[in-house]
């Protein structure tokens, strides 16, 4: 039997985190969500907990230092 190219599949089950944010950061997330909603034509801005996830994903995906360190592991 040949070896498959597809490796183990990561479990994408959501994990709930409970964190405390400084008030200033929370207000910035709300302001960002408002600007984001206007820029893409949403009637209402997304709540901070919904907009934070794609922001964190984007940050990690574009952090070159992290990518380099991760490859070295």
PQR file with spaces between the fields and no chain letter, atoms N, CA, C, O and H, PARSE charges and radii, in Angstrom:
ATOM       1  N    UNK     1       0.847   -1.166    0.000 -0.4000 1.5000
ATOM       2  CA   UNK     1       0.000    0.000    0.000 -0.0000 2.0000
ATOM       3  C    UNK     1       0.903    1.242    0.000  0.5500 1.7000
ATOM       4  O    UNK     1       1.877    1.298    0.750 -0.5500 1.4000
ATOM       5  N    UNK     2       0.582    2.227   -0.832 -0.4000 1.5000
ATOM       6  CA   UNK     2       1.396    3.440   -0.900 -0.0000 2.0000
ATOM       7  C    UNK     2       1.088    4.362    0.272  0.5500 1.7000
ATOM       8  O    UNK     2       0.010    4.326    0.865 -0.5500 1.4000
ATOM       9  H    UNK     2      -0.209    2.181   -1.440  0.4000 1.0000
ATOM      10  N    UNK     3       2.075    5.184    0.577 -0.4000 1.5000
ATOM      11  CA   UNK     3       1.930    6.136    1.670 -0.0000 2.0000
ATOM      12  C    UNK     3       1.085    7.319    1.209  0.5500 1.7000
ATOM      13  O    UNK     3       1.332    7.872    0.137 -0.5500 1.4000
ATOM      14  H    UNK     3       2.951    5.213    0.095  0.4000 1.0000
ATOM      15  N    UNK     4       0.107    7.708    1.991 -0.4000 1.5000
ATOM      16  CA   UNK     4      -0.748    8.836    1.643 -0.0000 2.0000
ATOM      17  C    UNK     4      -0.037   10.148    1.947  0.5500 1.7000
ATOM      18  O    UNK     4       0.766   10.222    2.877 -0.5500 1.4000
ATOM      19  H    UNK     4      -0.093    7.259    2.862  0.4000 1.0000
ATOM      20  N    UNK     5      -0.328   11.173    1.170 -0.4000 1.5000
ATOM      21  CA   UNK     5       0.241   12.500    1.402 -0.0000 2.0000
ATOM      22  C    UNK     5      -0.475   13.236    2.523  0.5500 1.7000
ATOM      23  O    UNK     5       0.104   14.115    3.162 -0.5500 1.4000
ATOM      24  H    UNK     5      -0.980   11.113    0.415  0.4000 1.0000
ATOM      25  N    UNK     6      -1.709   12.887    2.758 -0.4000 1.5000
ATOM      26  CA   UNK     6      -2.495   13.539    3.784 -0.0000 2.0000
ATOM      27  C    UNK     6      -2.096   12.998    5.149  0.5500 1.7000
ATOM      28  O    UNK     6      -2.211   11.801    5.413 -0.5500 1.4000
ATOM      29  H    UNK     6      -2.179   12.173    2.239  0.4000 1.0000
ATOM      30  N    UNK     7      -1.626   13.895    6.013 -0.4000 1.5000
ATOM      31  CA   UNK     7      -1.212   13.501    7.357 -0.0000 2.0000
ATOM      32  C    UNK     7      -2.389   13.539    8.313  0.5500 1.7000
ATOM      33  O    UNK     7      -3.548   13.552    7.898 -0.5500 1.4000
ATOM      34  H    UNK     7      -1.533   14.867    5.798  0.4000 1.0000
ATOM      35  N    UNK     8      -2.075   13.558    9.591 -0.4000 1.5000
ATOM      36  CA   UNK     8      -3.140   13.619   10.593 -0.0000 2.0000
ATOM      37  C    UNK     8      -3.996   14.865   10.411  0.5500 1.7000
ATOM      38  O    UNK     8      -3.497   15.919   10.018 -0.5500 1.4000
ATOM      39  H    UNK     8      -1.134   13.548    9.928  0.4000 1.0000
ATOM      40  N    UNK     9      -5.272   14.740   10.697 -0.4000 1.5000
ATOM      41  CA   UNK     9      -6.201   15.853   10.562 -0.0000 2.0000
ATOM      42  C    UNK     9      -6.409   16.480   11.934  0.5500 1.7000
ATOM      43  O    UNK     9      -6.737   15.800   12.906 -0.5500 1.4000
ATOM      44  H    UNK     9      -5.677   13.883   11.017  0.4000 1.0000
ATOM      45  N    UNK    10      -6.212   17.779   11.987 -0.4000 1.5000
ATOM      46  CA   UNK    10      -6.334   18.512   13.245 -0.0000 2.0000
ATOM      47  C    UNK    10      -7.807   18.673   13.609  0.5500 1.7000
ATOM      48  O    UNK    10      -8.642   18.972   12.755 -0.5500 1.4000
ATOM      49  H    UNK    10      -5.945   18.332   11.198  0.4000 1.0000
ATOM      50  N    UNK    11      -8.108   18.471   14.876 -0.4000 1.5000
ATOM      51  CA   UNK    11      -9.468   18.655   15.366 -0.0000 2.0000
ATOM      52  C    UNK    11      -9.749   20.154   15.432  0.5500 1.7000
ATOM      53  O    UNK    11      -9.082   20.872   16.177 -0.5500 1.4000
ATOM      54  H    UNK    11      -7.429   18.228   15.569  0.4000 1.0000
ATOM      55  N    UNK    12     -10.721   20.632   14.668 -0.4000 1.5000
ATOM      56  CA   UNK    12     -11.055   22.049   14.646 -0.0000 2.0000
ATOM      57  C    UNK    12     -12.204   22.398   15.583  0.5500 1.7000
ATOM      58  O    UNK    12     -12.907   23.387   15.376 -0.5500 1.4000
ATOM      59  H    UNK    12     -11.263   20.049   14.063  0.4000 1.0000
ATOM      60  N    UNK    13     -12.387   21.588   16.601 -0.4000 1.5000
ATOM      61  CA   UNK    13     -13.445   21.853   17.567 -0.0000 2.0000
ATOM      62  C    UNK    13     -13.167   23.199   18.244  0.5500 1.7000
ATOM      63  O    UNK    13     -12.065   23.407   18.751 -0.5500 1.4000
ATOM      64  H    UNK    13     -11.816   20.785   16.769  0.4000 1.0000
ATOM      65  N    UNK    14     -14.130   24.108   18.264 -0.4000 1.5000
ATOM      66  CA   UNK    14     -13.909   25.403   18.912 -0.0000 2.0000
ATOM      67  C    UNK    14     -13.587   25.248   20.399  0.5500 1.7000
ATOM      68  O    UNK    14     -14.089   24.353   21.078 -0.5500 1.4000
ATOM      69  H    UNK    14     -15.026   23.939   17.852  0.4000 1.0000
ATOM      70  N    UNK    15     -12.751   26.133   20.867 -0.4000 1.5000
ATOM      71  CA   UNK    15     -12.375   26.165   22.274 -0.0000 2.0000
ATOM      72  C    UNK    15     -12.801   27.513   22.821  0.5500 1.7000
ATOM      73  O    UNK    15     -12.472   28.550   22.245 -0.5500 1.4000
ATOM      74  H    UNK    15     -12.343   26.860   20.315  0.4000 1.0000
ATOM      75  N    UNK    16     -13.519   27.509   23.912 -0.4000 1.5000
ATOM      76  CA   UNK    16     -13.984   28.757   24.503 -0.0000 2.0000
ATOM      77  C    UNK    16     -12.915   29.293   25.449  0.5500 1.7000
ATOM      78  O    UNK    16     -12.441   28.591   26.341 -0.5500 1.4000
ATOM      79  H    UNK    16     -13.787   26.667   24.380  0.4000 1.0000
ATOM      80  N    UNK    17     -12.548   30.556   25.231 -0.4000 1.5000
ATOM      81  CA   UNK    17     -11.602   31.233   26.106 -0.0000 2.0000
ATOM      82  C    UNK    17     -12.323   32.348   26.836  0.5500 1.7000
ATOM      83  O    UNK    17     -13.212   32.998   26.286 -0.5500 1.4000
ATOM      84  H    UNK    17     -12.934   31.127   24.506  0.4000 1.0000
ATOM      85  N    UNK    18     -11.939   32.558   28.052 -0.4000 1.5000
ATOM      86  CA   UNK    18     -12.468   33.676   28.819 -0.0000 2.0000
ATOM      87  C    UNK    18     -11.273   34.552   29.183  0.5500 1.7000
ATOM      88  O    UNK    18     -10.383   34.131   29.922 -0.5500 1.4000
ATOM      89  H    UNK    18     -11.217   32.031   28.499  0.4000 1.0000
ATOM      90  N    UNK    19     -11.264   35.779   28.652 -0.4000 1.5000
ATOM      91  CA   UNK    19     -10.144   36.676   28.912 -0.0000 2.0000
ATOM      92  C    UNK    19     -10.657   38.033   29.372  0.5500 1.7000
ATOM      93  O    UNK    19     -11.803   38.406   29.120 -0.5500 1.4000
ATOM      94  H    UNK    19     -11.987   36.121   28.051  0.4000 1.0000
ATOM      95  N    UNK    20      -9.790   38.751   30.043 -0.4000 1.5000
ATOM      96  CA   UNK    20     -10.103   40.121   30.437 -0.0000 2.0000
ATOM      97  C    UNK    20      -9.295   41.047   29.548  0.5500 1.7000
ATOM      98  O    UNK    20      -8.092   40.856   29.369 -0.5500 1.4000
ATOM      99  H    UNK    20      -8.859   38.449   30.248  0.4000 1.0000
ATOM     100  N    UNK    21      -9.955   42.045   28.995 -0.4000 1.5000
ATOM     101  CA   UNK    21      -9.296   43.034   28.155 -0.0000 2.0000
ATOM     102  C    UNK    21      -9.280   44.378   28.871  0.5500 1.7000
ATOM     103  O    UNK    21     -10.208   44.708   29.610 -0.5500 1.4000
ATOM     104  H    UNK    21     -10.932   42.200   29.141  0.4000 1.0000
ATOM     105  N    UNK    22      -8.227   45.146   28.649 -0.4000 1.5000
ATOM     106  CA   UNK    22      -8.270   46.513   29.165 -0.0000 2.0000
ATOM     107  C    UNK    22      -9.422   47.258   28.481  0.5500 1.7000
ATOM     108  O    UNK    22      -9.746   46.990   27.323 -0.5500 1.4000
ATOM     109  H    UNK    22      -7.473   44.878   28.049  0.4000 1.0000
ATOM     110  N    UNK    23     -10.030   48.188   29.207 -0.4000 1.5000
ATOM     111  CA   UNK    23     -11.147   48.949   28.651 -0.0000 2.0000
ATOM     112  C    UNK    23     -10.784   49.645   27.353  0.5500 1.7000
ATOM     113  O    UNK    23     -11.600   49.716   26.434 -0.5500 1.4000
ATOM     114  H    UNK    23      -9.767   48.405   30.147  0.4000 1.0000
ATOM     115  N    UNK    24      -9.565   50.157   27.273 -0.4000 1.5000
ATOM     116  CA   UNK    24      -9.154   50.861   26.048 -0.0000 2.0000
ATOM     117  C    UNK    24      -9.126   49.917   24.851  0.5500 1.7000
ATOM     118  O    UNK    24      -9.531   50.295   23.751 -0.5500 1.4000
ATOM     119  H    UNK    24      -8.903   50.099   28.019  0.4000 1.0000
ATOM     120  N    UNK    25      -8.648   48.689   25.060 -0.4000 1.5000
ATOM     121  CA   UNK    25      -8.619   47.730   23.960 -0.0000 2.0000
ATOM     122  C    UNK    25     -10.032   47.344   23.542  0.5500 1.7000
ATOM     123  O    UNK    25     -10.312   47.219   22.350 -0.5500 1.4000
ATOM     124  H    UNK    25      -8.319   48.382   25.953  0.4000 1.0000
ATOM     125  N    UNK    26     -10.917   47.157   24.501 -0.4000 1.5000
ATOM     126  CA   UNK    26     -12.305   46.823   24.185 -0.0000 2.0000
ATOM     127  C    UNK    26     -12.950   47.930   23.349  0.5500 1.7000
ATOM     128  O    UNK    26     -13.641   47.654   22.369 -0.5500 1.4000
ATOM     129  H    UNK    26     -10.690   47.259   25.469  0.4000 1.0000
ATOM     130  N    UNK    27     -12.719   49.177   23.744 -0.4000 1.5000
ATOM     131  CA   UNK    27     -13.268   50.299   22.972 -0.0000 2.0000
ATOM     132  C    UNK    27     -12.670   50.346   21.563  0.5500 1.7000
ATOM     133  O    UNK    27     -13.367   50.675   20.604 -0.5500 1.4000
ATOM     134  H    UNK    27     -12.158   49.401   24.541  0.4000 1.0000
ATOM     135  N    UNK    28     -11.391   50.020   21.438 -0.4000 1.5000
ATOM     136  CA   UNK    28     -10.753   49.986   20.120 -0.0000 2.0000
ATOM     137  C    UNK    28     -11.343   48.875   19.245  0.5500 1.7000
ATOM     138  O    UNK    28     -11.530   49.067   18.044 -0.5500 1.4000
ATOM     139  H    UNK    28     -10.824   49.753   22.217  0.4000 1.0000
ATOM     140  N    UNK    29     -11.630   47.737   19.832 -0.4000 1.5000
ATOM     141  CA   UNK    29     -12.274   46.653   19.076 -0.0000 2.0000
ATOM     142  C    UNK    29     -13.656   47.069   18.593  0.5500 1.7000
ATOM     143  O    UNK    29     -14.036   46.773   17.460 -0.5500 1.4000
ATOM     144  H    UNK    29     -11.477   47.581   20.808  0.4000 1.0000
ATOM     145  N    UNK    30     -14.400   47.747   19.441 -0.4000 1.5000
ATOM     146  CA   UNK    30     -15.730   48.226   19.048 -0.0000 2.0000
ATOM     147  C    UNK    30     -15.607   49.236   17.911  0.5500 1.7000
ATOM     148  O    UNK    30     -16.357   49.174   16.937 -0.5500 1.4000
ATOM     149  H    UNK    30     -14.092   47.987   20.361  0.4000 1.0000
ATOM     150  N    UNK    31     -14.656   50.171   18.037 -0.4000 1.5000
ATOM     151  CA   UNK    31     -14.453   51.172   16.981 -0.0000 2.0000
ATOM     152  C    UNK    31     -14.025   50.504   15.688  0.5500 1.7000
ATOM     153  O    UNK    31     -14.502   50.874   14.616 -0.5500 1.4000
ATOM     154  H    UNK    31     -14.047   50.222   18.828  0.4000 1.0000
ATOM     155  N    UNK    32     -13.133   49.524   15.770 -0.4000 1.5000
ATOM     156  CA   UNK    32     -12.680   48.803   14.576 -0.0000 2.0000
ATOM     157  C    UNK    32     -13.857   48.099   13.923  0.5500 1.7000
ATOM     158  O    UNK    32     -14.009   48.139   12.702 -0.5500 1.4000
ATOM     159  H    UNK    32     -12.746   49.223   16.642  0.4000 1.0000
ATOM     160  N    UNK    33     -14.690   47.455   14.730 -0.4000 1.5000
ATOM     161  CA   UNK    33     -15.858   46.736   14.200 -0.0000 2.0000
ATOM     162  C    UNK    33     -16.802   47.690   13.480  0.5500 1.7000
ATOM     163  O    UNK    33     -17.390   47.329   12.460 -0.5500 1.4000
ATOM     164  H    UNK    33     -14.567   47.422   15.722  0.4000 1.0000
ATOM     165  N    UNK    34     -16.950   48.897   14.000 -0.4000 1.5000
ATOM     166  CA   UNK    34     -17.816   49.891   13.353 -0.0000 2.0000
ATOM     167  C    UNK    34     -17.253   50.307   11.997  0.5500 1.7000
ATOM     168  O    UNK    34     -17.984   50.372   11.009 -0.5500 1.4000
ATOM     169  H    UNK    34     -16.473   49.190   14.829  0.4000 1.0000
ATOM     170  N    UNK    35     -15.953   50.588   11.954 -0.4000 1.5000
ATOM     171  CA   UNK    35     -15.312   50.962   10.685 -0.0000 2.0000
ATOM     172  C    UNK    35     -15.384   49.804    9.695  0.5500 1.7000
ATOM     173  O    UNK    35     -15.658   50.009    8.513 -0.5500 1.4000
ATOM     174  H    UNK    35     -15.359   50.535   12.757  0.4000 1.0000
ATOM     175  N    UNK    36     -15.139   48.591   10.179 -0.4000 1.5000
ATOM     176  CA   UNK    36     -15.190   47.395    9.340 -0.0000 2.0000
ATOM     177  C    UNK    36     -16.588   47.213    8.745  0.5500 1.7000
ATOM     178  O    UNK    36     -16.730   46.944    7.552 -0.5500 1.4000
ATOM     179  H    UNK    36     -14.917   48.424   11.140  0.4000 1.0000
ATOM     180  N    UNK    37     -17.617   47.361    9.582 -0.4000 1.5000
ATOM     181  CA   UNK    37     -18.997   47.188    9.121 -0.0000 2.0000
ATOM     182  C    UNK    37     -19.328   48.182    8.015  0.5500 1.7000
ATOM     183  O    UNK    37     -19.929   47.815    7.005 -0.5500 1.4000
ATOM     184  H    UNK    37     -17.502   47.579   10.551  0.4000 1.0000
ATOM     185  N    UNK    38     -18.936   49.442    8.205 -0.4000 1.5000
ATOM     186  CA   UNK    38     -19.197   50.455    7.175 -0.0000 2.0000
ATOM     187  C    UNK    38     -18.446   50.147    5.888  0.5500 1.7000
ATOM     188  O    UNK    38     -18.976   50.344    4.795 -0.5500 1.4000
ATOM     189  H    UNK    38     -18.448   49.740    9.025  0.4000 1.0000
ATOM     190  N    UNK    39     -17.214   49.666    6.013 -0.4000 1.5000
ATOM     191  CA   UNK    39     -16.400   49.426    4.815 -0.0000 2.0000
ATOM     192  C    UNK    39     -16.908   48.264    3.974  0.5500 1.7000
ATOM     193  O    UNK    39     -16.690   48.237    2.763 -0.5500 1.4000
ATOM     194  H    UNK    39     -16.783   49.506    6.901  0.4000 1.0000
ATOM     195  N    UNK    40     -17.583   47.301    4.599 -0.4000 1.5000
ATOM     196  CA   UNK    40     -18.099   46.165    3.814 -0.0000 2.0000
ATOM     197  C    UNK    40     -19.616   46.162    3.697  0.5500 1.7000
ATOM     198  O    UNK    40     -20.198   45.226    3.148 -0.5500 1.4000
ATOM     199  H    UNK    40     -17.760   47.322    5.583  0.4000 1.0000
ATOM     200  N    UNK    41     -20.260   47.213    4.213 -0.4000 1.5000
ATOM     201  CA   UNK    41     -21.702   47.353    4.040 -0.0000 2.0000
ATOM     202  C    UNK    41     -22.572   46.552    4.986  0.5500 1.7000
ATOM     203  O    UNK    41     -23.704   46.215    4.639 -0.5500 1.4000
ATOM     204  H    UNK    41     -19.788   47.974    4.658  0.4000 1.0000
ATOM     205  N    UNK    42     -22.078   46.238    6.167 -0.4000 1.5000
ATOM     206  CA   UNK    42     -22.913   45.546    7.151 -0.0000 2.0000
ATOM     207  C    UNK    42     -23.837   46.553    7.823  0.5500 1.7000
ATOM     208  O    UNK    42     -23.452   47.700    8.050 -0.5500 1.4000
ATOM     209  H    UNK    42     -21.158   46.512    6.449  0.4000 1.0000
ATOM     210  N    UNK    43     -25.042   46.131    8.139 -0.4000 1.5000
ATOM     211  CA   UNK    43     -25.993   47.003    8.831 -0.0000 2.0000
ATOM     212  C    UNK    43     -25.551   47.269   10.268  0.5500 1.7000
ATOM     213  O    UNK    43     -25.713   48.375   10.783 -0.5500 1.4000
ATOM     214  H    UNK    43     -25.355   45.200    7.955  0.4000 1.0000
ATOM     215  N    UNK    44     -25.002   46.262   10.896 -0.4000 1.5000
ATOM     216  CA   UNK    44     -24.546   46.358   12.287 -0.0000 2.0000
ATOM     217  C    UNK    44     -23.116   45.834   12.385  0.5500 1.7000
ATOM     218  O    UNK    44     -22.759   44.879   11.695 -0.5500 1.4000
ATOM     219  H    UNK    44     -24.871   45.363   10.478  0.4000 1.0000
ATOM     220  N    UNK    45     -22.296   46.447   13.234 -0.4000 1.5000
ATOM     221  CA   UNK    45     -20.941   45.926   13.417 -0.0000 2.0000
ATOM     222  C    UNK    45     -20.957   44.589   14.153  0.5500 1.7000
ATOM     223  O    UNK    45     -21.868   44.302   14.930 -0.5500 1.4000
ATOM     224  H    UNK    45     -22.586   47.223   13.794  0.4000 1.0000
ATOM     225  N    UNK    46     -19.955   43.796   13.898 -0.4000 1.5000
ATOM     226  CA   UNK    46     -19.806   42.537   14.618 -0.0000 2.0000
ATOM     227  C    UNK    46     -19.434   42.833   16.065  0.5500 1.7000
ATOM     228  O    UNK    46     -18.784   43.841   16.342 -0.5500 1.4000
ATOM     229  H    UNK    46     -19.215   44.029   13.267  0.4000 1.0000
ATOM     230  N    UNK    47     -19.841   41.961   16.996 -0.4000 1.5000
ATOM     231  CA   UNK    47     -19.431   42.172   18.384 -0.0000 2.0000
ATOM     232  C    UNK    47     -17.921   41.931   18.524  0.5500 1.7000
ATOM     233  O    UNK    47     -17.337   41.208   17.717 -0.5500 1.4000
ATOM     234  H    UNK    47     -20.368   41.142   16.771  0.4000 1.0000
ATOM     235  N    UNK    48     -17.294   42.522   19.530 -0.4000 1.5000
ATOM     236  CA   UNK    48     -15.841   42.393   19.684 -0.0000 2.0000
ATOM     237  C    UNK    48     -15.333   40.950   19.683  0.5500 1.7000
ATOM     238  O    UNK    48     -14.268   40.668   19.133 -0.5500 1.4000
ATOM     239  H    UNK    48     -17.769   43.109   20.186  0.4000 1.0000
ATOM     240  N    UNK    49     -16.083   40.045   20.292 -0.4000 1.5000
ATOM     241  CA   UNK    49     -15.612   38.654   20.345 -0.0000 2.0000
ATOM     242  C    UNK    49     -15.621   37.986   18.971  0.5500 1.7000
ATOM     243  O    UNK    49     -14.882   37.027   18.752 -0.5500 1.4000
ATOM     244  H    UNK    49     -16.948   40.275   20.739  0.4000 1.0000
ATOM     245  N    UNK    50     -16.435   38.472   18.051 -0.4000 1.5000
ATOM     246  CA   UNK    50     -16.466   37.913   16.693 -0.0000 2.0000
ATOM     247  C    UNK    50     -15.387   38.524   15.805  0.5500 1.7000
ATOM     248  O    UNK    50     -14.853   37.849   14.925 -0.5500 1.4000
ATOM     249  H    UNK    50     -17.036   39.252   18.229  0.4000 1.0000
ATOM     250  N    UNK    51     -15.066   39.779   16.027 -0.4000 1.5000
ATOM     251  CA   UNK    51     -14.066   40.424   15.183 -0.0000 2.0000
ATOM     252  C    UNK    51     -12.646   40.109   15.648  0.5500 1.7000
ATOM     253  O    UNK    51     -11.706   40.172   14.856 -0.5500 1.4000
ATOM     254  H    UNK    51     -15.499   40.328   16.742  0.4000 1.0000
ATOM     255  N    UNK    52     -12.488   39.768   16.930 -0.4000 1.5000
ATOM     256  CA   UNK    52     -11.159   39.481   17.471 -0.0000 2.0000
ATOM     257  C    UNK    52     -10.552   38.221   16.860  0.5500 1.7000
ATOM     258  O    UNK    52      -9.346   38.176   16.620 -0.5500 1.4000
ATOM     259  H    UNK    52     -13.252   39.716   17.573  0.4000 1.0000
ATOM     260  N    UNK    53     -11.360   37.205   16.607 -0.4000 1.5000
ATOM     261  CA   UNK    53     -10.838   35.936   16.084 -0.0000 2.0000
ATOM     262  C    UNK    53     -10.149   36.113   14.729  0.5500 1.7000
ATOM     263  O    UNK    53      -8.999   35.696   14.589 -0.5500 1.4000
ATOM     264  H    UNK    53     -12.340   37.241   16.802  0.4000 1.0000
ATOM     265  N    UNK    54     -10.802   36.716   13.719 -0.4000 1.5000
ATOM     266  CA   UNK    54     -10.087   36.883   12.453 -0.0000 2.0000
ATOM     267  C    UNK    54      -8.899   37.831   12.570  0.5500 1.7000
ATOM     268  O    UNK    54      -7.934   37.698   11.818 -0.5500 1.4000
ATOM     269  H    UNK    54     -11.736   37.054   13.833  0.4000 1.0000
ATOM     270  N    UNK    55      -8.951   38.787   13.500 -0.4000 1.5000
ATOM     271  CA   UNK    55      -7.815   39.679   13.696 -0.0000 2.0000
ATOM     272  C    UNK    55      -6.611   38.908   14.239  0.5500 1.7000
ATOM     273  O    UNK    55      -5.485   39.112   13.786 -0.5500 1.4000
ATOM     274  H    UNK    55      -9.735   38.895   14.111  0.4000 1.0000
ATOM     275  N    UNK    56      -6.847   38.033   15.197 -0.4000 1.5000
ATOM     276  CA   UNK    56      -5.767   37.225   15.759 -0.0000 2.0000
ATOM     277  C    UNK    56      -5.227   36.260   14.713  0.5500 1.7000
ATOM     278  O    UNK    56      -4.014   36.086   14.595 -0.5500 1.4000
ATOM     279  H    UNK    56      -7.762   37.867   15.565  0.4000 1.0000
ATOM     280  N    UNK    57      -6.125   35.628   13.947 -0.4000 1.5000
ATOM     281  CA   UNK    57      -5.687   34.713   12.882 -0.0000 2.0000
ATOM     282  C    UNK    57      -4.810   35.436   11.872  0.5500 1.7000
ATOM     283  O    UNK    57      -3.778   34.913   11.454 -0.5500 1.4000
ATOM     284  H    UNK    57      -7.111   35.769   14.043  0.4000 1.0000
ATOM     285  N    UNK    58      -5.216   36.627   11.483 -0.4000 1.5000
ATOM     286  CA   UNK    58      -4.456   37.422   10.512 -0.0000 2.0000
ATOM     287  C    UNK    58      -3.089   37.812   11.078  0.5500 1.7000
ATOM     288  O    UNK    58      -2.074   37.742   10.386 -0.5500 1.4000
ATOM     289  H    UNK    58      -6.055   37.051   11.823  0.4000 1.0000
ATOM     290  N    UNK    59      -3.083   38.219   12.336 -0.4000 1.5000
ATOM     291  CA   UNK    59      -1.835   38.604   12.986 -0.0000 2.0000
ATOM     292  C    UNK    59      -0.848   37.436   12.990  0.5500 1.7000
ATOM     293  O    UNK    59       0.311   37.600   12.609 -0.5500 1.4000
ATOM     294  H    UNK    59      -3.908   38.276   12.898  0.4000 1.0000
ATOM     295  N    UNK    60      -1.305   36.261   13.419 -0.4000 1.5000
ATOM     296  CA   UNK    60      -0.431   35.094   13.479 -0.0000 2.0000
ATOM     297  C    UNK    60       0.041   34.687   12.090  0.5500 1.7000
ATOM     298  O    UNK    60       1.207   34.335   11.908 -0.5500 1.4000
ATOM     299  H    UNK    60      -2.247   36.128   13.729  0.4000 1.0000
ATOM     300  N    UNK    61      -0.861   34.733   11.107 -0.4000 1.5000
ATOM     301  CA   UNK    61      -0.505   34.328    9.739 -0.0000 2.0000
ATOM     302  C    UNK    61       0.527   35.250    9.107  0.5500 1.7000
ATOM     303  O    UNK    61       1.264   34.823    8.219 -0.5500 1.4000
ATOM     304  H    UNK    61      -1.808   35.018   11.255  0.4000 1.0000
ATOM     305  N    UNK    62       0.596   36.499    9.541 -0.4000 1.5000
ATOM     306  CA   UNK    62       1.515   37.444    8.906 -0.0000 2.0000
ATOM     307  C    UNK    62       2.725   37.802    9.777  0.5500 1.7000
ATOM     308  O    UNK    62       3.523   38.657    9.394 -0.5500 1.4000
ATOM     309  H    UNK    62      -0.003   36.846   10.263  0.4000 1.0000
ATOM     310  N    UNK    63       2.868   37.169   10.927 -0.4000 1.5000
ATOM     311  CA   UNK    63       3.992   37.445   11.813 -0.0000 2.0000
ATOM     312  C    UNK    63       5.208   36.633   11.358  0.5500 1.7000
ATOM     313  O    UNK    63       5.290   35.432   11.614 -0.5500 1.4000
ATOM     314  H    UNK    63       2.220   36.474   11.238  0.4000 1.0000
ATOM     315  N    UNK    64       6.129   37.285   10.696 -0.4000 1.5000
ATOM     316  CA   UNK    64       7.294   36.589   10.137 -0.0000 2.0000
ATOM     317  C    UNK    64       8.192   35.999   11.216  0.5500 1.7000
ATOM     318  O    UNK    64       8.737   34.908   11.047 -0.5500 1.4000
ATOM     319  H    UNK    64       6.062   38.261   10.488  0.4000 1.0000
ATOM     320  N    UNK    65       8.344   36.712   12.314 -0.4000 1.5000
ATOM     321  CA   UNK    65       9.161   36.195   13.408 -0.0000 2.0000
ATOM     322  C    UNK    65       8.606   34.894   13.958  0.5500 1.7000
ATOM     323  O    UNK    65       9.355   33.960   14.243 -0.5500 1.4000
ATOM     324  H    UNK    65       7.901   37.598   12.451  0.4000 1.0000
ATOM     325  N    UNK    66       7.288   34.840   14.104 -0.4000 1.5000
ATOM     326  CA   UNK    66       6.644   33.621   14.585 -0.0000 2.0000
ATOM     327  C    UNK    66       6.822   32.488   13.574  0.5500 1.7000
ATOM     328  O    UNK    66       7.130   31.358   13.954 -0.5500 1.4000
ATOM     329  H    UNK    66       6.680   35.600   13.872  0.4000 1.0000
ATOM     330  N    UNK    67       6.628   32.788   12.292 -0.4000 1.5000
ATOM     331  CA   UNK    67       6.763   31.767   11.253 -0.0000 2.0000
ATOM     332  C    UNK    67       8.174   31.190   11.250  0.5500 1.7000
ATOM     333  O    UNK    67       8.353   29.979   11.119 -0.5500 1.4000
ATOM     334  H    UNK    67       6.378   33.705   11.984  0.4000 1.0000
ATOM     335  N    UNK    68       9.170   32.053   11.392 -0.4000 1.5000
ATOM     336  CA   UNK    68      10.564   31.599   11.414 -0.0000 2.0000
ATOM     337  C    UNK    68      10.816   30.712   12.636  0.5500 1.7000
ATOM     338  O    UNK    68      11.407   29.638   12.522 -0.5500 1.4000
ATOM     339  H    UNK    68       9.024   33.037   11.498  0.4000 1.0000
ATOM     340  N    UNK    69      10.368   31.165   13.787 -0.4000 1.5000
ATOM     341  CA   UNK    69      10.567   30.381   15.015 -0.0000 2.0000
ATOM     342  C    UNK    69       9.849   29.050   14.938  0.5500 1.7000
ATOM     343  O    UNK    69      10.363   28.038   15.414 -0.5500 1.4000
ATOM     344  H    UNK    69       9.888   32.038   13.879  0.4000 1.0000
ATOM     345  N    UNK    70       8.682   29.041   14.353 -0.4000 1.5000
ATOM     346  CA   UNK    70       7.903   27.806   14.242 -0.0000 2.0000
ATOM     347  C    UNK    70       8.583   26.790   13.327  0.5500 1.7000
ATOM     348  O    UNK    70       8.572   25.590   13.602 -0.5500 1.4000
ATOM     349  H    UNK    70       8.264   29.863   13.966  0.4000 1.0000
ATOM     350  N    UNK    71       9.171   27.282   12.241 -0.4000 1.5000
ATOM     351  CA   UNK    71       9.876   26.380   11.321 -0.0000 2.0000
ATOM     352  C    UNK    71      11.102   25.773   11.985  0.5500 1.7000
ATOM     353  O    UNK    71      11.479   24.646   11.662 -0.5500 1.4000
ATOM     354  H    UNK    71       9.179   28.256   12.018  0.4000 1.0000
ATOM     355  N    UNK    72      11.728   26.491   12.899 -0.4000 1.5000
ATOM     356  CA   UNK    72      12.938   26.016   13.576 -0.0000 2.0000
ATOM     357  C    UNK    72      12.642   24.949   14.607  0.5500 1.7000
ATOM     358  O    UNK    72      13.545   24.216   15.009 -0.5500 1.4000
ATOM     359  H    UNK    72      11.422   27.406   13.161  0.4000 1.0000
ATOM     360  N    UNK    73      11.398   24.846   15.045 -0.4000 1.5000
ATOM     361  CA   UNK    73      11.063   23.844   16.074 -0.0000 2.0000
ATOM     362  C    UNK    73      11.303   22.469   15.606  0.5500 1.7000
ATOM     363  O    UNK    73      11.073   21.514   16.349 -0.5500 1.4000
ATOM     364  H    UNK    73      10.664   25.441   14.718  0.4000 1.0000
